[in-house]
Amino acid sequence: MERFSVADGEAIVVFDGVCVLCSGWVDFLLRHDRRGQFRFAAMQTEAGRALLAGNGLDPDDPLSFLLIDAKGAHTDSDAVLAILTRVGWPWRVAGVFRLLPRALRDRGYRWLARNRYRWFGKKAACYLPDAQTRHRFL
């Protein structure tokens, strides 16, 4: 796991590489992360599986979402909100949802995660970055 260390100000996002919604989320972050603070690992890759397992998540359960930064590991709605608040204006406004109890936020997150393939679709192959962004993927 040491080869996946995270410097202060950087973060790793572990995402479902075959999920259309999740891949769209990565595309959104690549467009809006002007500081280049996020790196990415699809949960279907060796790196993604190792990061999930190393943080107590089942690599075969694609319902979990993981953000690793200098403060540690964040999952589900906490991970999404931490990312949005780091991306900057106007996305940081989403931080207001931290006022809701985590159990309620995570219930909403899990509902979306359970239905994402049905609502948004599933790719036949894992997300592949283009040449300009390949260096940001583990």
C-alpha positions as CSV (number, residue, x, y, z in Angstrom):
1,M,0.0,0.0,0.0
2,E,2.9,2.4,0.5
3,R,3.3,2.9,-3.3
4,F,-0.2,4.5,-3.1
5,S,0.8,7.1,-0.5
6,V,-1.0,10.5,-0.7
7,A,0.7,13.8,-0.3
8,D,-1.0,16.7,1.5
9,G,-3.3,18.4,-1.0
10,E,-3.7,15.3,-3.1
11,A,-6.2,12.5,-3.1
12,I,-7.0,9.2,-4.8
13,V,-10.6,8.4,-6.0
14,V,-11.5,4.7,-6.3
15,F,-14.4,4.4,-8.7
16,D,-16.4,1.7,-10.5
17,G,-14.8,1.7,-14.0
18,V,-17.7,0.0,-15.8
19,C,-20.4,2.2,-14.4
20,V,-21.6,5.0,-16.8
21,L,-22.5,7.3,-13.9
22,C,-19.1,6.7,-12.1
23,S,-17.2,7.2,-15.3
24,G,-19.1,10.5,-15.9
25,W,-18.1,11.5,-12.3
26,V,-14.4,11.0,-13.2
27,D,-14.8,13.0,-16.4
28,F,-16.5,15.8,-14.4
29,L,-13.6,15.8,-11.9
30,L,-11.0,15.8,-14.7
31,R,-12.7,18.9,-16.2
32,H,-13.2,20.8,-12.9
33,D,-10.1,19.8,-10.9
34,R,-8.0,22.8,-12.0
35,R,-5.3,22.0,-9.4
36,G,-4.9,18.4,-10.5
37,Q,-5.2,17.2,-7.0
38,F,-7.1,14.0,-7.7
39,R,-5.7,10.7,-9.0
40,F,-7.9,7.8,-10.0
41,A,-8.1,4.0,-9.7
42,A,-10.9,1.9,-11.1
43,M,-12.0,-0.7,-8.6
44,Q,-11.6,-3.3,-11.3
45,T,-7.8,-2.7,-11.5
46,E,-5.1,-4.2,-9.2
47,A,-4.5,-0.8,-7.6
48,G,-8.2,-0.1,-7.1
49,R,-8.8,-3.5,-5.5
50,A,-5.7,-3.1,-3.2
51,L,-6.9,0.3,-2.1
52,L,-10.4,-0.9,-1.3
53,A,-9.2,-4.0,0.6
54,G,-6.5,-2.0,2.4
55,N,-9.2,0.3,3.7
56,G,-11.6,-2.4,4.8
57,L,-13.9,-2.4,1.8
58,D,-14.8,-5.5,-0.3
59,P,-13.3,-5.1,-3.8
60,D,-16.1,-7.3,-5.1
61,D,-18.9,-5.0,-3.8
62,P,-19.2,-2.1,-6.2
63,L,-21.5,-0.2,-3.9
64,S,-18.7,1.4,-2.0
65,F,-17.0,4.7,-3.1
66,L,-13.6,5.6,-1.7
67,L,-11.5,8.7,-1.4
68,I,-8.1,8.6,0.2
69,D,-6.4,11.8,1.2
70,A,-3.8,12.9,3.7
71,K,-6.5,12.7,6.5
72,G,-7.3,9.1,5.7
73,A,-10.1,7.2,4.0
74,H,-13.5,8.5,3.3
75,T,-16.4,6.5,2.0
76,D,-19.9,7.0,0.5
77,S,-21.5,10.4,1.0
78,D,-18.5,11.7,3.1
79,A,-16.2,10.9,0.1
80,V,-18.5,12.6,-2.4
81,L,-18.9,15.7,-0.2
82,A,-15.2,15.9,0.5
83,I,-14.5,15.8,-3.2
84,L,-17.0,18.4,-4.1
85,T,-15.8,20.8,-1.4
86,R,-12.3,20.4,-2.7
87,V,-13.2,21.1,-6.4
88,G,-14.1,24.7,-5.7
89,W,-16.9,27.1,-6.4
90,P,-19.8,26.5,-7.1
91,W,-19.4,22.8,-6.2
92,R,-18.2,23.4,-2.6
93,V,-21.7,24.6,-1.7
94,A,-22.6,20.9,-1.6
95,G,-20.8,20.9,1.8
96,V,-24.1,22.1,3.3
97,F,-25.3,18.5,3.1
98,R,-22.9,17.7,5.9
99,L,-25.6,19.2,8.1
100,L,-27.7,16.1,7.4
101,P,-27.0,13.0,9.5
102,R,-24.5,10.8,7.8
103,A,-26.8,7.8,8.2
104,L,-29.4,9.6,6.1
105,R,-26.9,10.8,3.5
106,D,-25.4,7.3,3.2
107,R,-28.9,5.8,2.8
108,G,-29.4,8.1,-0.2
109,Y,-25.9,7.3,-1.5
110,R,-26.6,3.5,-1.2
111,W,-29.9,3.8,-3.0
112,L,-28.3,5.5,-5.9
113,A,-25.4,3.0,-5.9
114,R,-27.7,0.0,-5.9
115,N,-29.6,1.4,-8.9
116,R,-26.9,3.1,-10.9
117,Y,-26.5,0.3,-13.5
118,R,-30.2,0.1,-14.1
119,W,-30.7,3.9,-14.4
120,F,-27.4,5.0,-16.1
121,G,-26.0,1.8,-17.7
122,K,-22.9,-0.3,-17.5
123,K,-20.0,-0.3,-20.0
124,A,-18.7,-3.4,-21.6
125,A,-15.1,-2.5,-20.7
126,C,-13.5,-0.5,-17.9
127,Y,-12.9,3.2,-18.1
128,L,-9.8,4.1,-20.2
129,P,-8.3,7.6,-19.8
130,D,-7.1,9.5,-22.8
131,A,-3.4,10.3,-23.4
132,Q,-3.7,13.7,-21.7
133,T,-5.0,12.4,-18.4
134,R,-3.4,8.9,-18.3
135,H,-0.8,10.1,-15.8
136,R,-3.5,10.8,-13.2
137,F,-4.6,7.1,-13.1
138,L,-2.9,4.4,-11.0
